[in-house]
Amino acid sequence: MSNIDVTPVKKTTKDTIKTNLKFQRDKDREKVKGIFRFHEVPGGRMDFVFKKYKEDPIEKFSLNDGEVYTLPLGVARHLNTNCWYPSYSYKSDEQGRPSVSASERVRRCSFQSLEFVDIDGLENHGSALPR
């Protein structure tokens, strides 16, 4: 029989979890500038409310497609990762019975960061931006 070296697992304390959560919450509250894209309704407006952490107030957002906004980083991440719906496809198996499967994610909207782009340059070349 071989000897296995087992190292004890360090338990995280409530204080450590609270500190990590506060750090993540503060990071999600940092402002980021970017362009909102509404893929589902080009040229339209999207209204939504957002609250991620227990301590946060409920915030209402109203964003128009193609406009530049300064939003909290947590909201920008939410727009890029959580605003989608599944597209289903119907296939037949070997016996000819139909089956349904989710084939891809269809994005409803996105938020393109402008942190490293000069905003004055975008106004002159606005038509060159991908939609």
PAFITOR-148368 format. One record per atom (N, C-alpha, C, O): residue in one letter; x, y, z. Coordinates in steps of 0.001 Angstrom, whole numbers, padded with zeros to 6 digits, always signed. Layout:
aXYZ...
This chain:
m+000834-001169+000000m+000000+000000+000000m+000886+001242+000000m+001874+001306+000731s+000518+002252-000843s+001355+003441-000958s+000916+004500+000042s-000242+004557+000458n+001866+005324+000408n+001572+006429+001319n+001088+007628+000509n+001751+008054-000436i-000047+008159+000877i-000600+009323+000188i-000499+010508+001128i-000953+010456+002271d+000102+011572+000630d+000256+012777+001428d-001031+013591+001335d-001394+014067+000260v-001701+013744+002432v-002948+014496+002469v-002703+015798+003206v-002293+015807+004367t-002963+016908+002509t-002809+018206+003148t-004184+018685+003594t-005163+018520+002866p-004266+019267+004761p-005576+019722+005246p-006107+020876+004398p-005345+021737+003959v-007404+020883+004175v-008053+021929+003403v-008351+023093+004334v-008937+022914+005402k-007946+024273+003926k-008162+025466+004736k-009616+025915+004565k-010081+026152+003450k-010310+026023+005676k-011692+026468+005628k-011726+027987+005541k-010959+028684+006206t-012630+028480+004710t-012782+029926+004621t-013721+030395+005718t-014771+029801+005964t-013327+031445+006351t-014133+031981+007433t-015152+032974+006870t-015050+033409+005723k-016120+033316+007692k-017136+034280+007271k-016511+035633+006956k-016951+036333+006044d-015478+035996+007721d-014814+037279+007472d-014122+037287+006116d-014156+038295+005410t-013496+036173+005744t-012834+036076+004445t-013853+036167+003325t-013623+036851+002328i-014972+035485+003481i-016025+035517+002465i-016595+036927+002344i-016829+037407+001235k-016820+037593+003478k-017338+038959+003461k-016375+039911+002759k-016797+040767+001981t-015085+039760+003034t-014074+040609+002403t-014045+040385+000901t-013997+041344+000129n-014075+039124+000481n-014072+038812-000949n-015327+039351-001633n-015250+039875-002745l-016474+039227-000980l-017727+039714-001547l-017717+041234-001654l-018192+041786-002647k-017183+041915-000646k-017093+043371-000691k-016165+043820-001812k-016456+044788-002514f-015045+043113-001981f-014110+043441-003066f-014797+043275-004420f-014679+044146-005282q-015514+042163-004617q-016192+041912-005888q-017300+042936-006127q-017490+043394-007254r-018031+043295-005075r-019103+044290-005190r-018525+045644-005583r-019065+046318-006461d-017428+046048-004939d-016782+047321-005287d-016285+047306-006728d-016387+048313-007428k-015756+046188-007168k-015276+046063-008547k-016443+046164-009530k-016316+046798-010578d-017576+045544-009200d-018750+045598-010075d-019382+046982-010119d-020141+047275-011043r-019090+047841-009146r-019638+049200-009120r-018771+050186-009896r-019194+051321-010114e-017567+049788-010322e-016704+050678-011106e-017388+051006-012426e-018048+050155-013023k-017223+052242-012873k-017874+052700-014103k-017048+052332-015330k-015818+052391-015313v-017752+051951-016392v-017119+051635-017662v-017932+052318-018765v-019161+052348-018717k-017232+052859-019747k-017879+053587-020838k-017939+052684-022062k-016974+051988-022376g-019082+052698-022754g-019200+051853-023931g-020469+052126-024717g-021272+052990-024364i-020627+051365-025792i-021773+051493-026685i-022717+050327-026443i-022297+049170-026438f-023987+050634-026243f-025006+049608-026071f-025514+049197-027450f-025843+050047-028278r-025574+047879-027691r-026098+047329-028942r-027309+046464-028633r-027224+045533-027832f-028430+046767-029262f-029665+046007-029074f-029875+045180-030332f-030493+045652-031286h-029364+043941-030346h-029402+043072-031522h-030814+042624-031856h-031135+042401-033023e-031650+042492-030854e-033010+041988-031052e-033899+043012-031766e-034708+042649-032620v-033745+044297-031410v-034521+045370-032032v-033550+046494-032398v-033396+047437-031621p-032892+046422-033556p-031956+047477-033940p-032649+048836-033977p-033721+048991-034563g-032013+049815-033337g-032580+051158-033258g-033576+051317-032121g-034119+052406-031933g-033829+050271-031366g-034823+050305-030303g-034251+050678-028949g-033073+051011-028818r-035113+050615-027946r-034733+050939-026574r-035034+049741-025679r-036050+049067-025849m-034145+049485-024731m-034330+048392-023782m-034392+048974-022379m-033483+049688-021955d-035472+048668-021655d-035640+049090-020271d-035533+047860-019383d-036128+046825-019683f-034779+047963-018291f-034649+046852-017352f-034234+047371-015989f-033737+048489-015854v-034448+046538-014982v-033986+046848-013633v-032887+045858-013274v-032853+044738-013785f-031984+046285-012384f-030826+045454-012055f-030489+045587-010581f-030451+046689-010032k-030248+044449-009951k-029751+044388-008579k-029018+043062-008434k-029611+041993-008578k-027727+043142-008147k-026933+041915-008038k-026666+041527-006591k-026723+040345-006251y-026380+042489-005746y-026014+042213-004364y-027118+042675-003420y-027875+043596-003723k-027187+042027-002294k-028221+042308-001295k-028187+043771-000848k-029237+044374-000627e-026999+044338-000716e-026842+045709-000234e-027159+046758-001299e-027371+047923-000965d-027196+046371-002562d-027421+047312-003654d-028882+047732-003733d-029775+046948-003413p-029124+048964-004156p-030506+049369-004436p-030915+048838-005813p-030061+048502-006633i-032200+048766-006054i-032688+048384-007375i-032529+049598-008278i-033020+050681-007961e-031840+049419-009407e-031597+050510-010344e-032342+050244-011640e-032404+049105-012105k-032908+051293-012224k-033612+051178-013496k-032731+051753-014597k-032163+052835-014450f-032623+051020-015697f-031827+051452-016836f-032711+051514-018069f-033580+050665-018265s-032485+052518-018894s-033171+052677-020166s-032091+053000-021193s-031535+054098-021189l-031791+052039-022077l-030674+052168-023002l-031162+052127-024445l-031959+051264-024814n-030680+053065-025260n-031012+053117-026680n-029890+052496-027494n-028713+052673-027180d-030256+051774-028531d-029288+051103-029398d-028334+052110-030038d-028767+053127-030580g-027031+051820-029972g-026012+052630-030624g-025540+053835-029847g-024661+054552-030326e-026082+054095-028664e-025661+055256-027891e-024566+054886-026894e-024438+053730-026492v-023781+055884-026503v-022674+055694-025571v-023179+055945-024150v-023845+056945-023884y-022851+055021-023240y-023264+055118-021840y-022084+054824-020930y-021141+054137-021322t-022142+055351-019710t-021221+054990-018647t-022029+054201-017627t-022894+054751-016946l-021739+052906-017528l-022492+051985-016682l-021570+051313-015676l-020359+051257-015891p-022124+050801-014577p-021307+049980-013677p-020836+048714-014397p-021546+048172-015244l-019646+048257-014056l-019066+047083-014701l-019958+045848-014560l-020043+045043-015487g-020617+045690-013423g-021509+044550-013222g-022675+044545-014197g-023084+043483-014667v-023216+045719-014506v-024314+045826-015471v-023808+045510-016878v-024481+044815-017639a-022619+046024-017225a-022044+045736-018540a-021796+044240-018711a-022065+043688-019778r-021289+043583-017678r-021079+042129-017751r-022404+041400-017912r-022507+040442-018679h-023423+041862-017181h-024751+041243-017279h-025277+041334-018714h-025820+040361-019236l-025121+042489-019348l-025605+042657-020717l-024872+041736-021687l-025462+041265-022659n-023591+041477-021428n-022801+040640-022339n-022934+039146-022076n-022700+038344-022980t-023303+038755-020866t-023307+037322-020566t-024684+036724-020323t-024879+035534-020570n-025642+037507-019849n-026926+036937-019439n-028096+037255-020354n-029178+036702-020162c-027924+038110-021325c-029041+038521-022193c-029035+037706-023482c-028578+038174-024525w-029539+036503-023394w-029621+035608-024548w-030775+034639-024340w-031299+034495-023236y-031152+033988-025413y-032146+032923-025323y-031698+031780-026234y-030986+032009-027211p-032113+030550-025919p-031666+029416-026727p-032447+029317-028035p-033641+029615-028089s-031757+028898-029070s-032394+028600-030347s-032470+027080-030445s-031463+026390-030287y-033648+026570-030703y-033854+025122-030733y-033854+024604-032156y-034279+025288-033087s-033371+023388-032305s-033420+022729-033615s-034092+021374-033441s-033981+020733-032396y-034782+020963-034476y-035496+019696-034467y-034765+018721-035384y-034478+019036-036538k-034474+017552-034866k-033749+016528-035621k-034495+015212-035491k-035294+015020-034575s-034226+014323-036407s-034799+012977-036334s-033701+011995-035963s-032581+012086-036465d-034028+011050-035076d-033048+010045-034705d-033073+008897-035714d-033703+009017-036765e-032398+007785-035410e-032271+006660-036345e-033627+006036-036709e-033808+005542-037822q-034567+006063-035774q-035887+005482-036023q-036847+006495-036645q-037999+006153-036912g-036410+007717-036880g-037262+008723-037485g-038080+009524-036493g-038926+010325-036892r-037841+009319-035200r-038569+010079-034175r-037941+011456-034020r-036718+011584-033978p-038780+012490-033935p-038224+013839-033777p-037692+014073-032360p-038257+013581-031384s-036628+014812-032269s-036083+015213-030978s-035712+016691-031053s-035409+017221-032122v-035744+017329-029909v-035465+018762-029824v-034166+018952-029056v-033927+018285-028050s-033333+019862-029536s-032112+020188-028808s-031827+021680-028962s-032140+022283-029989a-031234+022257-027933a-030829+023660-027997a-029553+023722-028823a-028536+023135-028454s-029611+024434-029936s-028475+024419-030850s-027505+025581-030639s-026301+025405-030820e-027996+026758-030262e-027101+027901-030070e-027761+028949-029189e-028961+028897-028919r-026952+029897-028750r-027443+031029-027968r-027625+032215-028908r-026741+032522-029708v-028763+032871-028809v-029042+034063-029611v-028943+035266-028685v-029697+035381-027718r-028007+036160-028988r-027787+037341-028146r-028877+038362-028371r-029228+038674-029509r-029412+038885-027274r-030417+039947-027356r-029746+041314-027417r-030205+042204-028134c-028651+041481-026660c-027976+042771-026596c-026524+042566-026189c-026129+041468-025795s-025732+043632-026288s-024339+043583-025852s-023885+044990-025477s-024559+045975-025778f-022747+045066-024825f-022160+046340-024414f-020701+046322-024829f-019908+045551-024288q-020339+047174-025793q-018967+047238-026303q-018201+048316-025554q-018546+049496-025622s-017166+047907-024843s-016391+048845-024041s-015592+049799-024923s-015076+049410-025970l-015499+051043-024488l-014710+052063-025193l-013537+052533-024345l-012998+053616-024573e-013145+051736-023381e-012101+052147-022450e-010791+052489-023146e-010075+053377-022683f-010452+051814-024243f-009184+052057-024918f-009367+052714-026273f-008458+052693-027103v-010552+053305-026505v-010851+053956-027772v-011132+055423-027503v-011808+055760-026531d-010620+056291-028354d-010870+057714-028211d-012285+058023-028700d-012596+057796-029870i-013133+058532-027830i-014536+058770-028160i-014687+059855-029228i-015612+059780-030036d-013805+060863-029256d-013909+061920-030265d-013693+061360-031663d-014311+061826-032621g-012831+060372-031787g-012584+059744-033080g-013768+058935-033570g-013944+058768-034777l-014583+058431-032657l-015744+057629-033053l-016830+058473-033682l-017529+058000-034578e-016994+059717-033239e-018049+060565-033773e-017833+060842-035245e-018801+060934-036000n-016587+060979-035673n-016295+061253-037070n-016439+059998-037939n-016738+060100-039128h-016228+058830-037355h-016256+057579-038116h-017337+056658-037582h-017142+055443-037549g-018457+057197-037168g-019519+056406-036562g-020082+055337-037470g-020518+054290-036992s-020085+055580-038793s-020652+054603-039724s-019738+053391-039895s-020174+052356-040400a-018473+053509-039479a-017531+052398-039636a-017648+051354-038534a-017039+050288-038624l-018435+051652-037484l-018583+050697-036400l-019455+049531-036825l-020473+049735-037488p-019077+048302-036456p-019909+047147-036806p-021202+047157-036013p-021212+047570-034853r-022281+046714-036612r-023565+046634-035931r-023915+045237-035711r-024969+044946-035146
